[in-house]
Amino acid sequence: MKSLIKKITLEDEEETKSLIRQAIQSGSLTHAFIDNQKNVDRIYDLDVRPAIVNQDPVLFFELDGTNIGMTCVSTCMSVVFDFEEPTAIGVFTFIQEQFRRQGFAYRLHREAFIMLKNMGYKRVIGEILTNNSSSKDSCNYLSDALGIDYNMYGLRYECKI
Ligand SMILES: CC(C)(COP(=O)(O)OP(=O)(O)OC[C@H]1O[C@@H](n2cnc3c(N)ncnc32)[C@H](O)[C@@H]1OP(=O)(O)O)[C@@H](O)C(=O)NCCC(=O)NCCS
């Protein structure tokens, strides 16, 4: 199998939106997005497109010529706000189910970290839902493989009112 990590461009909008839709359908994104075109378009317009324009790590994982996943890490918040340390935010990563647990998310994140380091970023924050063991496993694997320190912090409070 031939694998390739490719930067996503504005010309890839249709394929990018297809993967955003699959990520919504996986039920793993925060806020329980309803699976509809409006949400796909808004996630693209508000998170993904600005990151592409900013030359941030927005990457496809291509396997034998087909895009089977993507990651979007954005530095836009560090453009909007002044943080103590330049900070990149993991927007989302998605790998199609049949291709999981083969290190593909790891390879996307490893590539994203190289790009971020070259841009002067030393801090990345991603949000993981407590019930998303695949995402936790993938991040643990990433920090072990790269030998990097990490922190797990923060709680998300939700209640019905
Ligand atoms: C979270 C998600 C992106 C992880 O993708 P993934 O490609 O399966 O992640 P990785 O392969 O890098 O995960 C590492 C796991 O694969 C294993 N792995 C890594 N390289 C491997 C290889 N070359 N061969 C076999 N297994 C491998 C690791 O051992 C690890 O498993 P372990 O924890 O049992 O050790 C994927 O499950 C997904 O798309 N989920 C839905 C969307 C989502 O939840 N996104 C995250 C929140 S935005």
The ligand as an SDF file (V2000), in Angstrom:
LIG
                    3D

 48 50  0  0  0  0  0  0  0  0999 V2000
   -9.0640    9.0070   17.0390 C   0  0  0  0  0  0  0  0  0  0  0  0
   -8.6140    8.4890   15.6780 C   0  0  0  0  0  0  0  0  0  0  0  0
   -8.3180    9.6880   14.7870 C   0  0  0  0  0  0  0  0  0  0  0  0
   -7.3530    7.6510   15.8700 C   0  0  0  0  0  0  0  0  0  0  0  0
   -6.9100    7.2180   14.5870 O   0  0  0  0  0  0  0  0  0  0  0  0
   -5.9400    5.9660   14.3750 P   0  0  0  0  0  0  0  0  0  0  0  0
   -5.3110    6.1040   13.0360 O   0  0  0  0  0  0  0  0  0  0  0  0
   -6.6420    4.7090   14.7010 O   0  0  0  0  0  0  0  0  0  0  0  0
   -4.8460    6.2610   15.4920 O   0  0  0  0  0  0  0  0  0  0  0  0
   -3.4420    5.5430   15.6030 P   0  0  0  0  0  0  0  0  0  0  0  0
   -3.3510    4.3530   14.7220 O   0  0  0  0  0  0  0  0  0  0  0  0
   -2.3840    6.5660   15.5000 O   0  0  0  0  0  0  0  0  0  0  0  0
   -3.6340    5.0460   17.1030 O   0  0  0  0  0  0  0  0  0  0  0  0
   -2.6680    4.4020   17.7540 C   0  0  0  0  0  0  0  0  0  0  0  0
   -3.0690    2.9520   17.9860 C   0  0  0  0  0  0  0  0  0  0  0  0
   -2.7360    2.2020   16.8260 O   0  0  0  0  0  0  0  0  0  0  0  0
   -1.6320    1.3310   17.1270 C   0  0  0  0  0  0  0  0  0  0  0  0
   -0.6540    1.4570   16.0530 N   0  0  0  0  0  0  0  0  0  0  0  0
    0.1430    2.4900   15.8190 C   0  0  0  0  0  0  0  0  0  0  0  0
    0.9560    2.2250   14.7860 N   0  0  0  0  0  0  0  0  0  0  0  0
    0.6270    1.0050   14.3540 C   0  0  0  0  0  0  0  0  0  0  0  0
    1.0980    0.1980   13.3200 C   0  0  0  0  0  0  0  0  0  0  0  0
    2.0830    0.6260   12.4990 N   0  0  0  0  0  0  0  0  0  0  0  0
    0.5340   -1.0030   13.1510 N   0  0  0  0  0  0  0  0  0  0  0  0
   -0.4440   -1.4230   13.9820 C   0  0  0  0  0  0  0  0  0  0  0  0
   -0.9490   -0.6720   15.0010 N   0  0  0  0  0  0  0  0  0  0  0  0
   -0.4030    0.5140   15.1690 C   0  0  0  0  0  0  0  0  0  0  0  0
   -1.0470    1.8320   18.3950 C   0  0  0  0  0  0  0  0  0  0  0  0
   -0.4050    0.7820   19.0830 O   0  0  0  0  0  0  0  0  0  0  0  0
   -2.2370    2.3890   19.0980 C   0  0  0  0  0  0  0  0  0  0  0  0
   -2.9530    1.3510   19.7370 O   0  0  0  0  0  0  0  0  0  0  0  0
   -2.7170    1.0710   21.2870 P   0  0  0  0  0  0  0  0  0  0  0  0
   -3.2270    2.2340   22.0350 O   0  0  0  0  0  0  0  0  0  0  0  0
   -3.5030   -0.1650   21.5250 O   0  0  0  0  0  0  0  0  0  0  0  0
   -1.2410    0.9090   21.4540 O   0  0  0  0  0  0  0  0  0  0  0  0
   -9.7160    7.5770   15.0400 C   0  0  0  0  0  0  0  0  0  0  0  0
  -10.0990    6.5890   15.9690 O   0  0  0  0  0  0  0  0  0  0  0  0
  -10.9360    8.3480   14.5740 C   0  0  0  0  0  0  0  0  0  0  0  0
  -10.9610    8.8800   13.4670 O   0  0  0  0  0  0  0  0  0  0  0  0
  -11.9950    8.4240   15.4090 N   0  0  0  0  0  0  0  0  0  0  0  0
  -13.2010    9.1780   15.0690 C   0  0  0  0  0  0  0  0  0  0  0  0
  -12.9330   10.6750   15.1110 C   0  0  0  0  0  0  0  0  0  0  0  0
  -12.3150   11.0820   16.4310 C   0  0  0  0  0  0  0  0  0  0  0  0
  -12.6570   10.5710   17.4840 O   0  0  0  0  0  0  0  0  0  0  0  0
  -11.3770   12.0380   16.3780 N   0  0  0  0  0  0  0  0  0  0  0  0
  -10.6850   12.5150   17.5530 C   0  0  0  0  0  0  0  0  0  0  0  0
  -11.4120   13.6490   18.1900 C   0  0  0  0  0  0  0  0  0  0  0  0
  -11.4460   15.0530   17.1480 S   0  0  0  0  0  0  0  0  0  0  0  0
  1  2  1  0
  2  3  1  0
  2  4  1  0
  2 36  1  0
  4  5  1  0
  5  6  1  0
  6  7  2  0
  6  8  1  0
  6  9  1  0
  9 10  1  0
 10 11  2  0
 10 12  1  0
 10 13  1  0
 13 14  1  0
 14 15  1  0
 15 16  1  0
 15 30  1  0
 16 17  1  0
 17 18  1  0
 17 28  1  0
 18 19  1  0
 18 27  1  0
 19 20  2  0
 20 21  1  0
 21 22  1  0
 21 27  2  0
 22 23  1  0
 22 24  2  0
 24 25  1  0
 25 26  2  0
 26 27  1  0
 28 29  1  0
 28 30  1  0
 30 31  1  0
 31 32  1  0
 32 33  2  0
 32 34  1  0
 32 35  1  0
 36 37  1  0
 36 38  1  0
 38 39  2  0
 38 40  1  0
 40 41  1  0
 41 42  1  0
 42 43  1  0
 43 44  2  0
 43 45  1  0
 45 46  1  0
 46 47  1  0
 47 48  1  0
M  END
$$$$
